[in-house]
């Protein structure tokens, strides 16, 4: 563990505290909106992913932990953008993309594999509904990219001095840095470049260099999980601000 990172044990403890806080609220998702179910599902999936980050960090695979961390960062941006308006238009499109995925998979199987079958009635119904929201070849659920989502002013929260806030700093620095590990760029393979004139001795040889993302992966991932949990508290009006403030202080001082 790096001196600026938090221990896996602390990260897991904070994750459990956040999860327990939400579970004890006994939230029953409303049928006429996707807001409750999507918020809870996003937190649950990110909590699971946070545990995977902890496992990787604990076993020394911090580069791989960073790759998963990028998804946690994206989730923090996405849940804020999805819930930034009081209407459900964005949430409806987010959920409706499930039908678009089925639509593309069925079309792809027929086009590239020659496989054609009649989907079940429920699949046809879901695809029909999604067709109202997406063009036939659409491959993204949102009309906005992640950068635009991060730049949008938050309509629910303000900074302590009352100024408008957004998540552009998270996107401009953290998301960019963590994304470098998620793609086969020179940044990804720099540790494995063999020295000129020397034979490759092992596929696992590495220079041992770690960038800042690897050194703080657990802390950053825990912060982003907290962002998701705090947003759930805000938009579902759970009134757990005091408990969340305590957890935030623990994150800032955790070692």
TARA-V140213 format. One record per residue. RES is the residue in one small letter. OMEGA is omega as a letter, one per 40 degrees, with the letter a starting at -180 (NA if undefined). D_LAST is the distance of its C-alpha to the last C-alpha in whole Angstrom. Layout:
res=RES omega=OMEGA d_last=D_LAST
res=RES omega=OMEGA d_last=D_LAST
This chain:
res=x omega=i d_last=9
res=x omega=a d_last=9
res=x omega=i d_last=8
res=x omega=i d_last=8
res=x omega=i d_last=7
res=x omega=a d_last=4
res=x omega=i d_last=6
res=x omega=a d_last=9
res=x omega=i d_last=9
res=x omega=i d_last=7
res=x omega=i d_last=9
res=x omega=i d_last=12
res=x omega=i d_last=12
res=x omega=i d_last=12
res=x omega=i d_last=15
res=x omega=i d_last=17
res=x omega=i d_last=17
res=x omega=a d_last=18
res=x omega=a d_last=21
res=x omega=a d_last=22
res=x omega=a d_last=22
res=x omega=a d_last=24
res=x omega=a d_last=26
res=x omega=i d_last=27
res=x omega=i d_last=29
res=x omega=a d_last=32
res=x omega=i d_last=32
res=x omega=a d_last=36
res=x omega=i d_last=36
res=x omega=a d_last=39
res=x omega=a d_last=42
res=x omega=i d_last=43
res=x omega=i d_last=40
res=x omega=a d_last=37
res=x omega=a d_last=35
res=x omega=a d_last=33
res=x omega=a d_last=33
res=x omega=i d_last=32
res=x omega=a d_last=29
res=x omega=a d_last=28
res=x omega=i d_last=29
res=x omega=i d_last=27
res=x omega=a d_last=24
res=x omega=a d_last=25
res=x omega=i d_last=25
res=x omega=i d_last=22
res=x omega=i d_last=20
res=x omega=i d_last=22
res=x omega=i d_last=21
res=x omega=i d_last=17
res=x omega=i d_last=17
res=x omega=i d_last=19
res=x omega=i d_last=17
res=x omega=i d_last=14
res=x omega=a d_last=17
res=x omega=i d_last=18
res=x omega=a d_last=14
res=x omega=a d_last=14
res=x omega=i d_last=18
res=x omega=a d_last=17
res=x omega=a d_last=19
res=x omega=i d_last=17
res=x omega=i d_last=20
res=x omega=i d_last=21
res=x omega=i d_last=18
res=x omega=i d_last=19
res=x omega=i d_last=22
res=x omega=a d_last=21
res=x omega=i d_last=19
res=x omega=i d_last=22
res=x omega=i d_last=23
res=x omega=i d_last=20
res=x omega=i d_last=21
res=x omega=i d_last=25
res=x omega=i d_last=24
res=x omega=i d_last=23
res=x omega=a d_last=26
res=x omega=a d_last=28
res=x omega=i d_last=28
res=x omega=a d_last=28
res=x omega=a d_last=31
res=x omega=a d_last=33
res=x omega=a d_last=32
res=x omega=i d_last=33
res=x omega=a d_last=37
res=x omega=i d_last=38
res=x omega=a d_last=41
res=x omega=a d_last=40
res=x omega=a d_last=41
res=x omega=i d_last=38
res=x omega=i d_last=37
res=x omega=i d_last=40
res=x omega=i d_last=40
res=x omega=i d_last=37
res=x omega=a d_last=38
res=x omega=a d_last=42
res=x omega=i d_last=40
res=x omega=i d_last=40
res=x omega=i d_last=44
res=x omega=i d_last=44
res=x omega=i d_last=42
res=x omega=i d_last=44
res=x omega=a d_last=47
res=x omega=i d_last=46
res=x omega=i d_last=45
res=x omega=i d_last=49
res=x omega=a d_last=50
res=x omega=i d_last=49
res=x omega=i d_last=50
res=x omega=a d_last=53
res=x omega=a d_last=53
res=x omega=a d_last=52
res=x omega=a d_last=52
res=x omega=a d_last=55
res=x omega=i d_last=54
res=x omega=a d_last=55
res=x omega=i d_last=55
res=x omega=a d_last=56
res=x omega=i d_last=52
res=x omega=a d_last=52
res=x omega=a d_last=53
res=x omega=i d_last=50
res=x omega=i d_last=49
res=x omega=a d_last=52
res=x omega=a d_last=51
res=x omega=i d_last=47
res=x omega=i d_last=48
res=x omega=i d_last=51
res=x omega=a d_last=49
res=x omega=a d_last=46
res=x omega=i d_last=49
res=x omega=a d_last=50
res=x omega=a d_last=46
res=x omega=i d_last=46
res=x omega=a d_last=49
res=x omega=a d_last=50
res=x omega=a d_last=47
res=x omega=a d_last=44
res=x omega=i d_last=41
res=x omega=a d_last=39
res=x omega=a d_last=38
res=x omega=i d_last=38
res=x omega=i d_last=40
res=x omega=i d_last=37
res=x omega=a d_last=35
res=x omega=i d_last=31
res=x omega=i d_last=31
res=x omega=i d_last=34
res=x omega=a d_last=32
res=x omega=a d_last=29
res=x omega=a d_last=31
res=x omega=i d_last=33
res=x omega=i d_last=32
res=x omega=a d_last=31
res=x omega=a d_last=33
res=x omega=a d_last=31
res=x omega=i d_last=29
res=x omega=i d_last=29
res=x omega=i d_last=26
res=x omega=i d_last=26
res=x omega=i d_last=29
res=x omega=a d_last=31
res=x omega=i d_last=31
res=x omega=a d_last=31
res=x omega=i d_last=28
res=x omega=a d_last=28
res=x omega=i d_last=25
res=x omega=i d_last=27
res=x omega=i d_last=24
res=x omega=a d_last=22
res=x omega=a d_last=25
res=x omega=a d_last=26
res=x omega=a d_last=23
res=x omega=a d_last=20
res=x omega=i d_last=23
res=x omega=a d_last=25
res=x omega=a d_last=22
res=x omega=i d_last=21
res=x omega=i d_last=25
res=x omega=i d_last=26
res=x omega=a d_last=24
res=x omega=a d_last=26
res=x omega=a d_last=30
res=x omega=i d_last=32
res=x omega=i d_last=32
res=x omega=i d_last=32
res=x omega=a d_last=28
res=x omega=a d_last=27
res=x omega=a d_last=30
res=x omega=a d_last=29
res=x omega=a d_last=27
res=x omega=i d_last=30
res=x omega=a d_last=33
res=x omega=i d_last=35
res=x omega=i d_last=36
res=x omega=i d_last=40
res=x omega=i d_last=43
res=x omega=i d_last=40
res=x omega=i d_last=41
res=x omega=a d_last=38
res=x omega=a d_last=37
res=x omega=i d_last=34
res=x omega=a d_last=33
res=x omega=a d_last=30
res=x omega=a d_last=30
res=x omega=a d_last=27
res=x omega=a d_last=26
res=x omega=i d_last=23
res=x omega=i d_last=22
res=x omega=i d_last=19
res=x omega=a d_last=19
res=x omega=a d_last=16
res=x omega=i d_last=17
res=x omega=a d_last=16
res=x omega=a d_last=13
res=x omega=a d_last=11
res=x omega=a d_last=13
res=x omega=a d_last=11
res=x omega=a d_last=9
res=x omega=i d_last=13
res=x omega=i d_last=14
res=x omega=i d_last=12
res=x omega=a d_last=14
res=x omega=i d_last=17
res=x omega=i d_last=17
res=x omega=i d_last=16
res=x omega=a d_last=19
res=x omega=i d_last=22
res=x omega=a d_last=21
res=x omega=i d_last=22
res=x omega=i d_last=25
res=x omega=i d_last=26
res=x omega=a d_last=26
res=x omega=a d_last=28
res=x omega=i d_last=30
res=x omega=i d_last=31
res=x omega=a d_last=31
res=x omega=i d_last=29
res=x omega=i d_last=28
res=x omega=a d_last=25
res=x omega=a d_last=23
res=x omega=a d_last=22
res=x omega=i d_last=20
res=x omega=i d_last=19
res=x omega=i d_last=18
res=x omega=i d_last=16
res=x omega=i d_last=14
res=x omega=i d_last=13
res=x omega=i d_last=12
res=x omega=i d_last=9
res=x omega=a d_last=9
res=x omega=a d_last=9
res=x omega=a d_last=7
res=x omega=i d_last=4
res=x omega=NA d_last=0
